[in-house]
Amino acid sequence: MEDDAKKKWLEAGRITGQAREMGRDLVKVGASWTDVAEAIEAYIRDQGAKPAFPVNISVNEDAAHDTARPGDERTFQDGDVVKLDVGAHLDGYIGDTATTVLLGDQGQTLQEAAREALENAIDVVEPGVSVDTIGATIEDTMHDHGCKPIANLTGHLIERYDQHAGLSIPNIPHGDATLEEGMVIAVEPFATDGAGGIHEAEDGGIYKLENVKPQRQRHARQAMEIIEQEHDKLPFASRWLVDGGVDERRMPLVIRALKRQGCIKAYGVLTENEDGLVAQAEHTMIVTKDGAEVTTRAD
C-alpha cells in the first residue's frame, strides 16, 4: 500500500472514530434523531472529510439502514437499544464504524457480545486467514454470551469509493476466501436474542445512484442534478437533497419517481426476523503482515 493512500485510510478512520464517540454522547432519551445525525455529519465535514454514507440510526429490532428523513420527528426513548453506524471518507478512502448505545437496562448482554466478538475477530485477522475462521470466532463468542449472530449480515472489503467491494466477512463460519496483506476490511458483528436473521422492511431514507436519466418534472430534475454533482459514488440521504434546495414537501414524490425509473437504489431498513433486539459493533482495519491495524479507534 502506498504511503499517501495509507495516510488517507488512517486519517479517514480517525475522523470516523471520533465522530462515532461524539455521537455516542449525543444519544440520550428525548434527543432528536435528526439533530444527532446532522451533528455527526457536520463534525465529519468540519474535520475536512465527507460522510461516506448517511449516519445510520437503527433502534431495537432494526439492525441497519435507517436514518433521519426530511421532517423526521422521531426521538430516542427510554429503553432503546441504539445502533449508531458512522462513515467518513477522504478522497474516497473510507472509515466505517459502529457502536451500540443503551438507553435503559435491556440489551446489555447483546452489547457486550457484539463488542467482544469484534475484538476477538480483530485478534485473528492476518494475511492468509480464512473468512470462515473470522466468522467462527464471532459465532463462538456470541454463543458464549447466550445469543446469536445475525447470519445474513456481514462485514466487507472496502476499496476507494466502494464501501462494499465484493468480499464478505461473515458473522458465522462460511466461505473459503482468505485475507491478503494490504486489504482494508470492516468487521461488524451483530448480536441478537431473536432468530438470527434479518429481512428488508420499509425504505430507510438512504439511496445510491444507479442510472442517470433525464427528468421532465422540475423537482425531480433538481434532485438528479444534486445527486450527479455531489453523490454519484456513495450513498446519500433524502434529507441531503432538501439541504441542497429540493422542496421538502415534494420529496416523497421525487423519491418515488426516481426509484420507479431505476435512477436510484433504495436501502430498506433491516429488521430482525423475530423482532429480537439487535446490538452491533464495527471497526475498519488494514490487514498488515503482523495482523490488523485498526483505523477507527477514537484515539
C-alpha positions in Angstrom: 0.0 0.0 0.0 1.4 3.4 -1.0 2.2 5.8 1.9 -0.2 8.5 0.7 -3.1 6.1 0.4 -2.4 4.7 3.9 -2.3 8.2 5.4 -5.7 8.8 4.0 -7.1 5.5 5.2 -5.8 6.3 8.7 -7.0 9.9 8.7 -10.4 8.9 7.5 -10.6 6.2 10.1 -9.5 8.6 12.9 -12.2 11.2 12.0 -14.8 8.4 11.8 -13.9 7.0 15.2 -14.0 10.4 16.8 -17.4 11.2 15.1 -18.7 7.9 16.5 -17.7 8.8 20.0 -19.1 12.3 19.7 -22.4 10.8 18.5 -22.5 8.4 21.5 -22.6 11.3 23.8 -25.5 12.9 21.9 -27.8 9.8 22.0 -30.0 10.5 25.0 -33.6 10.0 25.9 -35.6 12.8 24.2 -32.9 13.7 21.7 -33.9 14.1 18.1 -32.7 11.6 15.5 -32.3 14.4 13.0 -30.2 16.5 15.4 -27.9 13.6 16.2 -27.4 12.5 12.6 -26.8 16.1 11.4 -24.4 16.9 14.2 -22.3 13.9 13.5 -22.2 14.6 9.7 -21.4 18.3 10.4 -18.5 17.2 12.6 -17.1 15.0 9.8 -17.3 17.9 7.4 -15.7 20.3 9.9 -12.7 17.9 10.1 -12.1 18.2 6.4 -13.7 14.9 5.4 -17.1 14.0 4.0 -19.8 11.5 5.1 -19.2 8.2 3.3 -22.9 7.4 3.9 -25.7 8.9 6.0 -25.4 8.3 9.7 -27.4 5.1 10.3 -29.6 5.2 13.4 -31.3 1.8 14.0 -33.2 1.1 17.1 -34.2 -2.1 19.0 -35.2 -4.8 16.4 -33.8 -2.8 13.5 -30.2 -3.6 12.7 -29.2 -1.2 10.0 -30.1 1.2 7.1 -32.3 3.6 8.9 -31.6 7.3 9.1 -33.5 10.6 9.8 -35.7 11.5 6.9 -36.9 15.0 5.9 -39.3 16.3 8.6 -38.5 13.4 10.9 -39.9 13.9 14.4 -38.5 10.7 16.0 -36.7 11.0 19.3 -34.9 8.4 21.4 -37.0 6.7 24.0 -36.2 5.2 27.4 -35.1 1.6 27.0 -34.0 2.0 23.4 -31.1 -0.2 22.1 -29.5 2.2 19.6 -27.1 1.3 16.8 -25.0 4.2 15.5 -23.2 3.4 12.2 -20.9 6.2 11.0 -18.8 6.6 7.9 -16.4 9.3 6.6 -14.1 9.5 3.6 -11.2 11.5 2.4 -10.9 11.4 -1.4 -12.8 8.1 -1.4 -10.7 6.5 1.3 -13.3 5.3 3.8 -13.7 4.7 7.6 -16.7 2.7 8.7 -17.5 2.1 12.3 -20.5 1.4 14.6 -21.4 1.1 18.2 -24.4 0.3 20.4 -25.8 2.8 22.9 -28.2 1.6 25.6 -30.8 4.0 27.0 -32.0 1.6 29.7 -31.3 -1.8 31.1 -32.2 -4.0 28.1 -29.5 -5.1 25.7 -26.5 -5.3 28.0 -25.6 -8.9 27.1 -26.0 -8.2 23.4 -23.9 -5.1 23.6 -21.1 -6.9 25.3 -21.3 -9.9 22.9 -21.0 -7.7 19.9 -18.1 -5.7 21.4 -16.2 -8.8 22.5 -16.9 -10.6 19.2 -15.4 -7.7 17.3 -12.2 -7.6 19.5 -11.8 -11.4 19.2 -12.2 -11.2 15.4 -9.6 -8.5 15.2 -7.2 -10.7 17.1 -7.4 -13.4 14.4 -7.1 -11.1 11.3 -3.9 -11.6 9.4 -2.8 -12.4 5.9 -3.8 -15.9 4.9 -6.6 -16.3 7.5 -9.9 -17.6 6.1 -13.1 -15.6 6.4 -14.6 -18.8 7.7 -12.2 -18.6 10.7 -13.3 -15.0 11.4 -17.0 -16.0 11.2 -16.4 -18.9 13.6 -14.7 -16.7 16.1 -17.6 -14.3 16.0 -20.2 -17.0 16.3 -18.4 -18.8 19.2 -18.2 -15.5 21.1 -21.9 -14.9 20.6 -22.8 -18.3 21.8 -20.6 -17.9 24.9 -22.9 -14.9 25.8 -26.0 -16.9 25.1 -27.1 -15.0 22.0 -26.9 -15.4 18.2 -25.0 -13.7 15.4 -27.1 -12.4 12.6 -26.2 -14.8 9.8 -27.2 -12.8 6.8 -25.4 -9.6 7.7 -21.6 -9.4 7.1 -18.6 -7.3 7.3 -17.0 -6.4 4.0 -13.9 -5.5 1.9 -13.5 -1.7 1.4 -11.9 -0.1 -1.6 -11.6 3.5 -2.7 -15.1 4.9 -3.2 -16.5 1.4 -2.7 -17.7 0.6 0.8 -18.8 -3.0 -0.2 -16.2 -4.2 -2.6 -17.2 -7.8 -3.1 -15.5 -9.8 -0.3 -17.8 -10.5 2.7 -16.6 -11.1 6.2 -19.2 -13.3 7.7 -20.5 -13.5 11.3 -20.9 -17.3 11.1 -18.5 -19.9 9.7 -18.8 -19.5 6.0 -16.6 -19.1 2.9 -13.1 -20.1 1.9 -11.7 -16.8 0.8 -8.6 -15.6 2.6 -7.3 -12.2 3.6 -4.3 -10.6 1.9 -1.9 -8.0 3.2 -3.0 -4.5 2.2 -6.7 -5.3 2.2 -8.9 -2.8 4.0 -11.9 -4.5 5.7 -14.7 -3.7 8.1 -15.7 -6.4 10.6 -19.1 -5.9 12.1 -20.7 -8.4 14.4 -24.4 -8.2 15.1 -25.8 -9.9 18.2 -29.5 -10.8 18.7 -31.8 -12.6 21.1 -34.1 -13.3 18.1 -34.0 -15.7 15.2 -30.5 -14.7 14.0 -31.6 -13.3 10.6 -32.9 -10.1 9.1 -35.3 -9.1 6.3 -35.6 -5.8 4.4 -38.5 -3.7 5.6 -39.6 -0.1 4.8 -37.5 2.5 2.8 -34.9 3.8 5.3 -34.2 7.2 3.6 -30.9 6.1 2.2 -30.2 5.8 -1.5 -27.5 5.3 -4.1 -27.3 6.5 -7.7 -27.9 3.7 -10.2 -28.7 5.4 -13.6 -28.8 8.9 -14.8 -32.0 9.6 -16.8 -33.5 12.9 -18.0 -36.2 14.3 -15.7 -39.1 16.4 -17.0 -40.5 17.3 -13.6 -38.7 20.4 -12.1 -38.2 19.0 -8.6 -37.0 15.6 -9.9 -34.6 17.3 -12.3 -33.2 19.4 -9.4 -32.8 16.3 -7.3 -30.9 14.5 -10.1 -28.6 17.4 -10.6 -27.6 17.4 -6.9 -27.2 13.6 -6.9 -25.0 13.7 -10.1 -22.8 16.5 -8.8 -22.4 15.5 -5.2 -23.5 11.9 -4.6 -22.6 10.0 -7.7 -20.3 7.4 -6.0 -21.5 6.8 -2.4 -24.9 6.5 -0.6 -26.8 9.7 0.3 -29.8 10.7 2.4 -33.0 12.2 1.1 -32.6 15.0 3.7 -29.4 15.9 2.0 -31.4 16.7 -1.2 -33.6 19.0 0.9 -30.5 20.7 2.2 -29.5 21.2 -1.4 -32.7 23.0 -2.1 -35.3 20.4 -3.1 -38.7 21.3 -1.7 -39.3 19.0 1.3 -43.0 18.7 0.5 -42.1 17.3 -2.9 -39.5 14.8 -1.6 -41.8 11.7 -1.4 -43.0 12.2 -5.0 -39.4 12.8 -6.2 -38.0 9.7 -4.5 -40.9 7.6 -5.7 -40.3 8.8 -9.3 -36.6 8.2 -9.2 -37.0 4.7 -7.8 -39.6 3.8 -10.3 -37.3 4.9 -13.2 -34.4 2.9 -11.8 -32.4 6.1 -11.2 -31.7 5.3 -7.6 -31.4 2.3 -5.4 -33.2 2.4 -2.0 -31.8 0.8 1.1 -34.6 -0.8 3.2 -34.4 -0.9 7.0 -33.0 -4.3 8.0 -35.2 -5.8 10.7 -34.7 -8.9 12.9 -36.9 -11.7 11.7 -38.5 -12.3 15.1 -38.2 -8.7 16.2 -35.4 -9.6 18.6 -33.2 -6.9 20.0 -30.0 -6.3 18.0 -26.6 -4.9 19.0 -23.7 -4.0 16.7 -20.0 -3.2 16.9 -17.8 -2.4 13.9 -14.2 -1.3 13.1 -12.3 -0.7 9.9 -8.8 -2.1 9.7 -5.9 -2.6 7.3 -4.6 -6.1 7.0 -0.8 -5.9 7.7 1.9 -8.6 7.7 1.6 -8.6 11.5 -2.2 -8.7 11.8 -4.7 -5.8 11.8 -4.1 -2.1 12.1 -7.5 -0.7 13.2 -8.1 2.7 11.7 -11.4 3.7 13.5 -10.4 3.7 17.2 -11.1 7.2 18.5 -7.6 7.5 20.0 
